[in-house]
Amino acid sequence: RMGRDKARLEIDGVPLFRLAAEALAWTDLRVQAGGDPLPGLGWETLPDREPGQGPAAALATLLERFPEHALVVRAVDLPWAGAELLRATRRLALAAGCSVAAPRHGGRWHPLAATWMPAARRPLEEWLASGRRDLQGLLDRLPAAALEARGLAAIGDPERLLANVNT
């Protein structure tokens, strides 16, 4: 949509991929989903099994590759979705026993700053097989736990935390 590699765009001189890496530094295993390997990360780069099919296909690839893990995901274009927000989604996912725990603000899910559990794999694959890629619709149908107003406000301003460089 931007016509160039978002990961290398900078905010205050810091590439977006570095901000994502910092937000995920606390996790045990870090993997880049799709794209060319980013300089200096040293992360495994996992190519999409269906290139060009968007974030839902990338998530399916990750869930297939790591079927036993709670996957904390953070899109590169969410520069202020930091470690505290991501940790909160992980805690919520583990406590709620749900398929996905994600921020929900302004009537919208934010599934790319979230924790995806192994139970999400089959419904996501069925969703993709039906030709759908809209993660909003999928989360409305899954047992998903929402990190909402009070939980988000305890971390920071939700408008800033969930701001996307696409907009």
VEXDREN-2710 file (C-alpha; in Angstrom, 1 decimal):
% VEXDREN-2710
k/r/px/py/pz
1/ARG/0.0/0.0/0.0
2/MET/2.9/2.4/0.6
3/GLY/4.8/1.4/-2.5
4/ARG/8.0/0.7/-0.5
5/ASP/9.3/-1.4/2.4
6/LYS/7.7/-0.1/5.6
7/ALA/10.1/-2.0/7.8
8/ARG/12.9/0.4/6.8
9/LEU/10.9/3.6/7.2
10/GLU/12.2/5.7/10.1
11/ILE/10.7/7.5/13.1
12/ASP/13.1/9.8/14.8
13/GLY/15.9/8.1/12.9
14/VAL/15.0/4.6/14.1
15/PRO/13.8/2.1/11.4
16/LEU/10.4/0.6/12.1
17/PHE/11.9/-2.9/12.2
18/ARG/14.2/-1.9/15.1
19/LEU/11.2/-0.6/17.1
20/ALA/9.4/-4.0/16.5
21/ALA/12.6/-5.8/17.6
22/GLU/12.8/-3.8/20.8
23/ALA/9.1/-4.6/21.6
24/LEU/9.8/-8.3/21.2
25/ALA/13.2/-8.5/22.9
26/TRP/11.7/-10.1/26.0
27/THR/10.4/-13.2/24.0
28/ASP/12.3/-16.5/23.9
29/LEU/12.3/-17.0/20.1
30/ARG/12.0/-14.2/17.5
31/VAL/11.1/-14.9/13.9
32/GLN/10.5/-12.5/11.0
33/ALA/7.5/-13.5/9.0
34/GLY/7.9/-12.8/5.3
35/GLY/10.0/-10.4/3.4
36/ASP/13.8/-10.2/3.0
37/PRO/15.9/-10.7/6.1
38/LEU/16.3/-7.4/7.9
39/PRO/19.9/-6.2/8.6
40/GLY/21.4/-6.9/12.0
41/LEU/18.5/-8.8/13.5
42/GLY/19.9/-12.3/13.2
43/TRP/16.3/-13.7/13.3
44/GLU/15.1/-16.6/11.3
45/THR/13.1/-15.4/8.3
46/LEU/10.1/-17.5/7.6
47/PRO/8.7/-17.1/4.1
48/ASP/5.0/-16.9/3.7
49/ARG/3.6/-20.2/2.4
50/GLU/1.2/-18.0/0.3
51/PRO/3.2/-14.9/-0.6
52/GLY/1.2/-11.7/-1.2
53/GLN/-1.8/-12.9/0.7
54/GLY/-1.4/-10.5/3.6
55/PRO/-1.0/-10.8/7.4
56/ALA/-3.6/-13.6/7.8
57/ALA/-1.5/-15.9/5.6
58/ALA/1.7/-14.9/7.5
59/LEU/0.0/-15.8/10.8
60/ALA/-1.1/-19.2/9.4
61/THR/2.5/-19.8/8.3
62/LEU/3.7/-19.0/11.9
63/LEU/1.0/-21.2/13.5
64/GLU/1.9/-24.0/11.2
65/ARG/5.7/-23.7/11.9
66/PHE/5.3/-23.3/15.7
67/PRO/2.2/-25.4/16.6
68/GLU/2.9/-25.7/20.3
69/HIS/3.7/-22.0/21.1
70/ALA/1.8/-19.0/22.2
71/LEU/2.8/-16.6/19.4
72/VAL/3.2/-12.9/20.3
73/VAL/3.0/-11.0/17.1
74/ARG/3.8/-7.4/16.4
75/ALA/3.4/-5.8/12.9
76/VAL/6.2/-3.5/11.9
77/ASP/3.7/-0.7/11.1
78/LEU/2.6/-0.4/14.7
79/PRO/5.6/1.6/16.0
80/TRP/4.3/2.4/19.5
81/ALA/2.9/-1.1/20.3
82/GLY/5.6/-1.8/22.8
83/ALA/6.7/-4.7/25.1
84/GLU/4.3/-3.8/27.9
85/LEU/1.3/-4.0/25.5
86/LEU/2.5/-7.3/24.0
87/ARG/3.2/-8.8/27.5
88/ALA/-0.4/-7.8/28.5
89/THR/-1.9/-9.7/25.5
90/ARG/0.2/-12.8/26.4
91/ARG/-0.9/-12.7/30.0
92/LEU/-4.5/-12.3/28.9
93/ALA/-4.3/-15.2/26.4
94/LEU/-2.8/-17.6/28.9
95/ALA/-5.3/-16.6/31.7
96/ALA/-8.4/-16.6/29.4
97/GLY/-7.7/-19.9/27.6
98/CYS/-8.7/-18.3/24.3
99/SER/-7.5/-18.6/20.7
100/VAL/-6.3/-15.0/20.5
101/ALA/-5.9/-12.1/22.9
102/ALA/-5.7/-8.7/21.2
103/PRO/-6.3/-5.1/22.0
104/ARG/-9.8/-3.9/21.1
105/HIS/-10.3/-0.2/20.8
106/GLY/-12.7/2.1/18.9
107/GLY/-14.8/-1.0/17.9
108/ARG/-11.8/-2.6/16.2
109/TRP/-9.6/-5.5/17.0
110/HIS/-5.8/-5.0/16.6
111/PRO/-4.8/-8.6/15.8
112/LEU/-1.2/-7.7/14.8
113/ALA/-0.2/-6.6/18.3
114/ALA/-1.6/-9.7/19.9
115/THR/-1.0/-13.2/21.2
116/TRP/-2.2/-16.1/19.0
117/MET/-2.6/-19.5/20.6
118/PRO/-2.3/-22.9/18.8
119/ALA/-6.1/-23.2/19.0
120/ALA/-6.4/-20.4/16.4
121/ARG/-4.6/-22.4/13.7
122/ARG/-7.5/-24.5/12.3
123/PRO/-10.1/-21.7/12.3
124/LEU/-7.6/-19.4/10.6
125/GLU/-6.7/-22.0/8.0
126/GLU/-10.5/-22.6/7.3
127/TRP/-11.0/-18.8/7.1
128/LEU/-8.2/-18.5/4.5
129/ALA/-9.5/-21.6/2.6
130/SER/-12.9/-19.8/2.3
131/GLY/-11.2/-16.9/0.6
132/ARG/-11.3/-14.6/3.5
133/ARG/-8.4/-12.6/4.9
134/ASP/-10.1/-10.1/7.1
135/LEU/-8.8/-10.7/10.6
136/GLN/-11.5/-8.4/12.2
137/GLY/-14.2/-10.9/11.0
138/LEU/-12.2/-13.9/12.2
139/LEU/-11.6/-12.5/15.7
140/ASP/-15.4/-11.7/15.9
141/ARG/-16.0/-15.5/15.5
142/LEU/-13.1/-16.9/17.6
143/PRO/-13.0/-17.3/21.3
144/ALA/-10.9/-14.1/21.5
145/ALA/-10.1/-12.1/24.6
146/ALA/-10.1/-8.3/24.3
147/LEU/-7.6/-6.0/26.1
148/GLU/-9.9/-3.0/26.3
149/ALA/-10.3/0.4/27.8
150/ARG/-9.0/0.0/31.3
151/GLY/-6.3/-2.5/30.4
152/LEU/-5.1/-0.3/27.5
153/ALA/-5.2/2.9/29.5
154/ALA/-3.0/1.3/32.2
155/ILE/-0.3/0.9/29.6
156/GLY/-0.7/4.2/27.7
157/ASP/-2.9/6.2/25.4
158/PRO/-4.7/3.6/23.2
159/GLU/-4.7/6.0/20.2
160/ARG/-0.9/6.2/20.3
161/LEU/-0.3/2.6/21.3
162/LEU/-2.3/1.3/18.4
163/ALA/-1.5/4.0/15.8
164/ASN/-0.6/2.5/12.4
165/VAL/1.8/4.2/10.0
166/ASN/-0.6/3.2/7.2
167/THR/-2.9/5.9/8.4
END
